[in-house]
Amino acid sequence: MRTDQIALQLYTVRTLMAADLPGTLRSVAAAGYRFVELAAVPETAPRELARLLGDAGLRAIASHEGIQRLRDDPGAVAERLEAIGCPRVIVPWMPEEDRRTVDDVRRFASELGALGRSFADRGIRLGYHNHAFEFAPLDGTTIWDVLLAELPADVEIELDVYWVSVGGRDPVTEIRATADRVRLLHMKDRAQGHETKDAPAGEGILDFAAIVEAGRAAGVVWYVAEQDDAQDPLADIALARRYLRSLAEEGAPEEA
């Protein structure tokens, strides 16, 4: 991991953005971030958002977009991302009705493949982000294993190491298992003594040195600091970045 591969998932500062989007973006930049992943951003015209990001010295590296929005109007999503200058769209959640059976999951994977092809035609990559439910048993297998078997190779994986751990798997093992397609990691820690409480990277029990090394070997492009329930968002994102920077090496930027 290089320092220029560290980004922030803006979901972490969603309550602050809701009150003051320009000011929050400036605060994110003041914490040292130069790259962000979009989620929970207040409704803003794409070109205005691009301007606000640029004014703060930030660049969007991916955007979380719900599957229903992609089903309803994928062209509108692509146009928005093009206007912002965002090269990736990430599906952050699989609805319950799409994961009741193995066949449901197979259909969902096929749908993601078709969406991925349509976005690729416009120069935008598509990926999928996990939670913990993918690792629960389903008809003798798991949602995760069906997805990995059925998703086309060009659909990327954004592996959330916290949710991998909550789901009972080892993040390093899963990074290695998805090395042909994992391109983003959500770097949120798992708090000591809690089943499902997150913490800034470096403040919990996950082995981030090993995670970073596995990510480097797998060809991960972005290491994205995130918390779902930050107690003090600006302090926490600064803490996470300082820790991730301590694990990073300097180097020339590579194509994202």
Backbone hydrogen bonds in HBPLUS format (Angstrom, degrees):
<---DONOR---> <-ACCEPTOR-->    atom                        ^
c    i                          cat <-CA-CA->   ^        H-A-AA   ^      H-
h    n   atom  resd res      DA  || num        DHA   H-A  angle D-A-AA Bond
n    s   type  num  typ     dist DA aas  dist angle  dist       angle   num
A0249-GLU N   A0001-MET O   2.85 MM 248  6.28 153.0  1.93 147.7 156.3     1
A0005-GLN N   A0002-ARG O   3.01 MM   3  5.38 156.2  2.07 116.4 118.2     2
A0006-ILE N   A0003-THR O   3.42 MM   3  5.71 167.1  2.43 112.5 113.3     3
A0223-TYR N   A0005-GLN O   2.87 MM 218  5.97 171.5  1.88 162.9 162.8     4
A0007-ALA N   A0223-TYR O   2.99 MM 216  6.09 162.6  2.02 140.2 142.4     5
A0225-ALA N   A0007-ALA O   2.84 MM 218  6.15 155.8  1.89 154.6 146.6     6
A0008-LEU N   A0035-PHE O   3.06 MM  27  6.54 142.6  2.21 133.4 142.6     7
A0037-GLU N   A0008-LEU O   2.75 MM  29  6.01 155.6  1.80 147.8 148.9     8
A0009-GLN N   A0225-ALA O   2.91 MM 216  6.12 166.5  1.93 175.2 171.3     9
A0012-THR N   A0009-GLN O   3.09 MM   3  6.09 165.0  2.12 127.8 130.5    10
A0010-LEU N   A0037-GLU O   2.92 MM  27  5.96 174.3  1.93 162.9 163.7    11
A0013-VAL N   A0010-LEU O   2.98 MM   3  5.49 145.1  2.10 113.2 121.6    12
A0014-ARG N   A0011-TYR O   3.24 MM   3  4.94 156.8  2.29 112.3 108.4    13
A0017-MET N   A0013-VAL O   2.95 MM   4  6.24 158.7  2.00 156.3 163.2    14
A0018-ALA N   A0014-ARG O   2.99 MM   4  6.16 152.7  2.06 147.1 153.7    15
A0019-ALA N   A0016-LEU O   3.14 MM   3  5.34 133.9  2.37 100.3 112.1    16
A0020-ASP N   A0016-LEU O   2.92 MM   4  6.10 154.4  1.98 152.9 161.0    17
A0024-THR N   A0020-ASP O   2.96 MM   4  5.99 152.9  2.04 145.3 153.2    18
A0025-LEU N   A0021-LEU O   3.00 MM   4  6.21 163.8  2.03 159.7 163.3    19
A0026-ARG N   A0022-PRO O   3.05 MM   4  6.33 153.8  2.12 146.5 153.9    20
A0027-SER N   A0023-GLY O   2.96 MM   4  6.22 147.2  2.07 141.4 150.8    21
A0028-VAL N   A0024-THR O   2.86 MM   4  6.17 150.4  1.95 151.3 159.4    22
A0029-ALA N   A0025-LEU O   3.06 MM   4  6.34 158.5  2.11 146.0 151.1    23
A0030-ALA N   A0026-ARG O   2.87 MM   4  6.13 149.1  1.97 142.1 151.5    24
A0031-ALA N   A0027-SER O   2.99 MM   4  6.25 131.1  2.24 138.7 150.6    25
A0031-ALA N   A0028-VAL O   3.18 MM   3  5.16 134.0  2.40  93.8 106.2    26
A0033-TYR N   A0028-VAL O   3.39 MM   5  6.02 154.3  2.46 153.3 146.2    27
A0032-GLY N   A0029-ALA O   2.91 MM   3  5.22 157.0  1.96 108.8 115.7    28
A0059-ARG N   A0034-ARG O   3.00 MM  25  6.35 134.1  2.22 133.0 145.6    29
A0036-VAL N   A0059-ARG O   2.91 MM  23  6.12 157.9  1.96 150.8 153.7    30
A0061-ILE N   A0036-VAL O   2.85 MM  25  6.00 160.9  1.89 157.9 162.7    31
A0038-LEU N   A0062-ALA O   2.84 MM  24  6.22 163.9  1.87 151.4 148.6    32
A0064-HIS N   A0038-LEU O   2.86 MM  26  6.09 171.9  1.87 163.6 162.7    33
A0048-GLU N   A0045-ALA O   2.98 MM   3  5.22 120.8  2.34 105.2 121.0    34
A0049-LEU N   A0045-ALA O   2.85 MM   4  6.14 157.3  1.90 160.8 168.6    35
A0050-ALA N   A0046-PRO O   2.86 MM   4  6.13 158.1  1.91 150.3 156.8    36
A0051-ARG N   A0047-ARG O   2.98 MM   4  6.15 147.9  2.09 134.8 143.2    37
A0052-LEU N   A0048-GLU O   2.89 MM   4  6.21 159.1  1.93 150.9 156.1    38
A0053-LEU N   A0049-LEU O   2.89 MM   4  6.09 165.3  1.91 156.2 159.9    39
A0054-GLY N   A0050-ALA O   2.94 MM   4  6.08 162.8  1.97 144.7 150.1    40
A0055-ASP N   A0051-ARG O   2.79 MM   4  5.99 159.3  1.83 152.8 158.6    41
A0056-ALA N   A0052-LEU O   3.11 MM   4  6.28 143.4  2.25 140.3 149.2    42
A0056-ALA N   A0053-LEU O   3.14 MM   3  5.21 125.4  2.45  95.7 109.6    43
A0058-LEU N   A0053-LEU O   2.82 MM   5  4.94 171.5  1.83 148.8 146.0    44
A0057-GLY N   A0054-GLY O   2.98 MM   3  4.95 151.5  2.07 100.4 109.5    45
A0063-SER N   A0088-ARG O   3.06 MM  25  6.27 130.3  2.32 124.6 137.6    46
A0090-ILE N   A0063-SER O   2.82 MM  27  5.90 167.7  1.84 148.0 149.5    47
A0065-GLU N   A0090-ILE O   2.96 MM  25  6.10 159.2  2.00 153.5 158.2    48
A0069-ARG N   A0066-GLY O   3.13 MM   3  5.44 121.0  2.49 104.5 118.0    49
A0070-LEU N   A0066-GLY O   3.20 MM   4  6.58 153.5  2.27 148.7 156.5    50
A0071-ARG N   A0067-ILE O   2.81 MM   4  6.08 149.4  1.91 148.3 157.5    51
A0072-ASP N   A0068-GLN O   2.84 MM   4  6.01 155.5  1.90 149.2 155.5    52
A0073-ASP N   A0069-ARG O   3.10 MM   4  6.23 169.7  2.12 149.9 151.7    53
A0076-ALA N   A0073-ASP O   3.16 MM   3  5.50 125.3  2.47 105.3 117.4    54
A0077-VAL N   A0073-ASP O   3.33 MM   4  6.74 155.6  2.39 149.3 155.9    55
A0078-ALA N   A0074-PRO O   2.93 MM   4  6.20 162.3  1.96 151.8 156.5    56
A0079-GLU N   A0075-GLY O   2.92 MM   4  6.15 157.9  1.97 147.7 153.7    57
A0080-ARG N   A0076-ALA O   2.99 MM   4  6.19 155.5  2.06 144.5 150.7    58
A0081-LEU N   A0077-VAL O   2.97 MM   4  6.26 164.3  1.99 155.7 159.3    59
A0082-GLU N   A0078-ALA O   2.89 MM   4  6.08 156.7  1.94 150.2 157.1    60
A0083-ALA N   A0079-GLU O   2.99 MM   4  6.20 156.3  2.05 145.5 151.6    61
A0084-ILE N   A0080-ARG O   3.03 MM   4  6.30 146.5  2.14 146.0 155.3    62
A0085-GLY N   A0081-LEU O   2.81 MM   4  5.87 133.1  2.03 141.2 154.5    63
A0086-CYS N   A0081-LEU O   2.88 MM   5  4.99 169.1  1.89 144.8 147.0    64
A0125-ARG N   A0087-PRO O   2.94 MM  38  6.32 160.5  1.98 157.9 152.7    65
A0089-VAL N   A0125-ARG O   2.83 MM  36  6.25 153.2  1.91 158.7 167.3    66
A0127-GLY N   A0089-VAL O   2.90 MM  38  6.34 146.8  2.01 152.3 159.2    67
A0091-VAL N   A0127-GLY O   2.86 MM  36  6.19 168.9  1.87 148.0 147.1    68
A0129-HIS N   A0091-VAL O   2.94 MM  38  6.09 161.3  1.97 161.7 157.8    69
A0098-ASP N   A0095-PRO O   2.95 MM   3  5.45 155.2  2.01 114.5 122.6    70
A0099-ARG N   A0096-GLU O   3.08 MM   3  5.40 165.8  2.10 117.5 118.3    71
A0105-VAL N   A0101-THR O   3.16 MM   4  6.55 157.5  2.21 149.2 154.2    72
A0106-ARG N   A0102-VAL O   2.90 MM   4  6.22 156.1  1.96 151.4 158.7    73
A0107-ARG N   A0103-ASP O   2.96 MM   4  6.21 157.8  2.01 148.5 153.6    74
A0108-PHE N   A0104-ASP O   2.95 MM   4  6.26 154.9  2.02 148.1 155.5    75
A0109-ALA N   A0105-VAL O   2.86 MM   4  6.12 159.8  1.90 153.2 158.3    76
A0110-SER N   A0106-ARG O   2.95 MM   4  6.21 155.1  2.01 147.2 154.1    77
A0111-GLU N   A0107-ARG O   2.89 MM   4  6.15 150.9  1.98 145.3 153.6    78
A0112-LEU N   A0108-PHE O   2.90 MM   4  6.24 157.2  1.95 152.5 158.3    79
A0113-GLY N   A0109-ALA O   2.96 MM   4  6.22 151.3  2.04 143.9 152.1    80
A0114-ALA N   A0110-SER O   3.03 MM   4  6.36 154.2  2.10 147.5 153.3    81
A0115-LEU N   A0111-GLU O   2.94 MM   4  6.23 163.2  1.97 153.4 158.1    82
A0116-GLY N   A0112-LEU O   2.75 MM   4  5.90 155.8  1.81 148.4 155.9    83
A0117-ARG N   A0113-GLY O   3.06 MM   4  6.33 149.7  2.15 144.1 151.0    84
A0118-SER N   A0114-ALA O   3.10 MM   4  6.42 156.8  2.16 147.4 153.4    85
A0119-PHE N   A0115-LEU O   2.93 MM   4  6.21 159.4  1.97 156.3 161.6    86
A0120-ALA N   A0116-GLY O   2.87 MM   4  5.96 151.8  1.94 143.4 152.0    87
A0121-ASP N   A0117-ARG O   3.18 MM   4  6.39 143.3  2.32 142.0 149.5    88
A0122-ARG N   A0119-PHE O   2.85 MM   3  5.28 150.0  1.94 109.3 119.2    89
A0124-ILE N   A0119-PHE O   3.03 MM   5  5.12 167.3  2.05 134.2 132.1    90
A0123-GLY N   A0120-ALA O   2.94 MM   3  4.83 165.7  1.96 107.6 110.0    91
A0156-GLU N   A0126-LEU O   2.93 MM  30  6.19 155.0  1.99 151.1 147.3    92
A0128-TYR N   A0156-GLU O   2.96 MM  28  6.40 142.0  2.11 140.7 147.6    93
A0158-GLU N   A0128-TYR O   2.87 MM  30  5.83 173.1  1.88 147.9 146.7    94
A0135-PHE N   A0132-ALA O   3.11 MM   3  5.94 166.0  2.13 125.9 129.5    95
A0136-ALA N   A0133-PHE O   3.22 MM   3  5.49 169.9  2.23 112.9 116.0    96
A0144-TRP N   A0134-GLU O   2.82 MM  10  4.84 158.2  1.86 143.0 135.8    97
A0138-LEU N   A0141-THR O   2.66 MM   3  5.18 152.1  1.74 141.3 141.5    98
A0141-THR N   A0138-LEU O   2.89 MM   3  5.18 156.9  1.94 114.4 122.2    99
A0146-VAL N   A0142-THR O   3.10 MM   4  6.35 157.6  2.15 150.9 157.1   100
A0147-LEU N   A0143-ILE O   2.84 MM   4  6.07 163.2  1.87 155.7 160.7   101
A0148-LEU N   A0144-TRP O   2.94 MM   4  6.21 168.0  1.95 156.6 159.0   102
A0149-ALA N   A0145-ASP O   3.11 MM   4  6.20 145.5  2.23 135.8 144.8   103
A0150-GLU N   A0146-VAL O   2.88 MM   4  6.00 144.5  2.01 149.9 160.0   104
A0150-GLU N   A0147-LEU O   3.13 MM   3  5.14 122.4  2.48  94.7 109.3   105
A0151-LEU N   A0147-LEU O   2.78 MM   4  5.58 161.8  1.81 159.9 160.6   106
A0155-VAL N   A0152-PRO O   3.09 MM   3  5.73 169.6  2.10 121.2 124.4   107
A0157-ILE N   A0181-ARG O   3.05 MM  24  5.80 159.0  2.09 131.2 129.6   108
A0183-ARG N   A0157-ILE O   3.10 MM  26  6.14 153.4  2.17 155.0 159.9   109
A0159-LEU N   A0184-LEU O   2.93 MM  25  6.37 138.8  2.10 164.3 153.1   110
A0186-HIS N   A0159-LEU O   2.87 MM  27  6.11 161.3  1.90 136.0 140.4   111
A0164-VAL N   A0160-ASP O   2.99 MM   4  6.24 150.7  2.07 152.2 161.6   112
A0161-VAL N   A0186-HIS O   3.26 MM  25  6.12 151.2  2.35 147.7 151.2   113
A0165-SER N   A0161-VAL O   3.13 MM   4  6.28 158.4  2.18 140.2 144.8   114
A0166-VAL N   A0162-TYR O   2.92 MM   4  6.29 160.7  1.96 152.0 157.9   115
A0167-GLY N   A0163-TRP O   2.86 MM   4  5.92 145.3  1.98 139.7 149.0   116
A0169-ARG N   A0164-VAL O   3.08 MM   5  5.52 162.3  2.11 155.0 150.2   117
A0168-GLY N   A0165-SER O   2.96 MM   3  5.21 161.1  1.99 110.3 115.0   118
A0174-GLU N   A0170-ASP O   3.05 MM   4  6.34 159.6  2.10 158.0 164.3   119
A0175-ILE N   A0171-PRO O   2.87 MM   4  6.12 152.9  1.94 153.2 160.7   120
A0176-ARG N   A0172-VAL O   3.04 MM   4  6.29 164.0  2.07 150.9 154.7   121
A0177-ALA N   A0173-THR O   2.92 MM   4  6.14 147.5  2.03 142.1 151.9   122
A0178-THR N   A0174-GLU O   3.05 MM   4  6.16 132.9  2.28 139.8 149.9   123
A0178-THR N   A0175-ILE O   3.25 MM   3  5.28 136.6  2.45  96.4 107.8   124
A0179-ALA N   A0176-ARG O   3.40 MM   3  5.03 160.5  2.44 105.5 103.8   125
A0181-ARG N   A0178-THR O   2.87 MM   3  5.66 166.5  1.89 128.4 133.0   126
A0182-VAL N   A0178-THR O   2.77 MM   4  5.53 148.6  1.87 164.8 167.2   127
A0221-VAL N   A0183-ARG O   2.80 MM  38  5.16 152.2  1.88 121.6 129.4   128
A0222-TRP N   A0183-ARG O   3.12 MM  39  6.55 159.0  2.17 150.2 156.7   129
A0185-LEU N   A0222-TRP O   2.96 MM  37  6.40 151.4  2.04 154.0 163.2   130
A0224-VAL N   A0185-LEU O   2.74 MM  39  5.88 164.7  1.76 175.9 176.4   131
A0187-MET N   A0224-VAL O   2.71 MM  37  5.52 163.6  1.73 136.1 142.1   132
A0189-ASP N   A0199-ALA O   2.89 MM  10  4.86 145.4  2.01 156.9 153.5   133
A0199-ALA N   A0189-ASP O   2.95 MM  10  4.86 139.8  2.11 124.3 125.5   134
A0205-ILE N   A0190-ARG O   2.97 MM  15  5.78 153.8  2.04 151.1 155.4   135
A0191-ALA N   A0197-LYS O   2.89 MM   6  5.62 162.5  1.92 153.7 158.1   136
A0194-HIS N   A0191-ALA O   3.36 MM   3  5.73 156.2  2.42 133.4 129.1   137
A0203-GLU N   A0200-PRO O   2.94 MM   3  5.57 153.4  2.01 150.2 149.9   138
A0211-ILE N   A0207-ASP O   3.01 MM   4  6.29 151.2  2.09 144.3 153.5   139
A0212-VAL N   A0208-PHE O   2.83 MM   4  5.88 164.0  1.85 148.7 151.7   140
A0213-GLU N   A0209-ALA O   3.09 MM   4  6.27 158.7  2.13 141.6 147.6   141
A0214-ALA N   A0210-ALA O   2.91 MM   4  6.10 160.7  1.95 147.5 152.7   142
A0215-GLY N   A0211-ILE O   2.84 MM   4  6.03 154.4  1.91 146.5 154.5   143
A0216-ARG N   A0212-VAL O   2.84 MM   4  6.06 154.7  1.90 150.2 156.7   144
A0217-ALA N   A0213-GLU O   3.08 MM   4  6.34 160.4  2.12 147.7 152.3   145
A0218-ALA N   A0214-ALA O   2.94 MM   4  6.11 142.7  2.08 142.7 153.4   146
A0219-GLY N   A0215-GLY O   3.05 MM   4  6.14 122.4  2.40 141.8 154.5   147
A0220-VAL N   A0215-GLY O   2.95 MM   5  5.09 169.0  1.97 152.2 150.5   148
A0219-GLY N   A0216-ARG O   3.33 MM   3  5.35 148.4  2.44  98.0 106.7   149
A0236-ASP N   A0232-ASP O   2.79 MM   4  5.80 162.2  1.82 164.8 169.5   150
A0237-ILE N   A0233-PRO O   2.89 MM   4  6.06 160.0  1.93 154.1 158.2   151
A0238-ALA N   A0234-LEU O   3.22 MM   4  6.27 153.3  2.30 138.2 145.1   152
A0239-LEU N   A0235-ALA O   2.97 MM   4  6.16 154.1  2.04 144.3 151.8   153
A0240-ALA N   A0236-ASP O   2.89 MM   4  6.11 161.1  1.93 149.9 154.7   154
A0241-ARG N   A0237-ILE O   3.01 MM   4  6.14 159.5  2.06 141.5 147.0   155
A0242-ARG N   A0238-ALA O   3.01 MM   4  6.21 163.2  2.03 149.1 153.5   156
A0243-TYR N   A0239-LEU O   3.10 MM   4  6.33 160.4  2.14 148.3 153.4   157
A0244-LEU N   A0240-ALA O   2.89 MM   4  6.14 170.3  1.90 156.8 159.5   158
A0245-ARG N   A0241-ARG O   2.80 MM   4  5.87 160.1  1.84 151.8 157.8   159
A0246-SER N   A0242-ARG O   3.11 MM   4  6.29 138.7  2.29 136.4 146.7   160
A0246-SER N   A0243-TYR O   2.99 MM   3  5.09 125.4  2.30  96.7 111.3   161
A0247-LEU N   A0244-LEU O   2.98 MM   3  5.20 142.8  2.12 102.6 113.8   162
A0248-ALA N   A0245-ARG O   3.12 MM   3  4.95 152.4  2.19  98.2 106.7   163
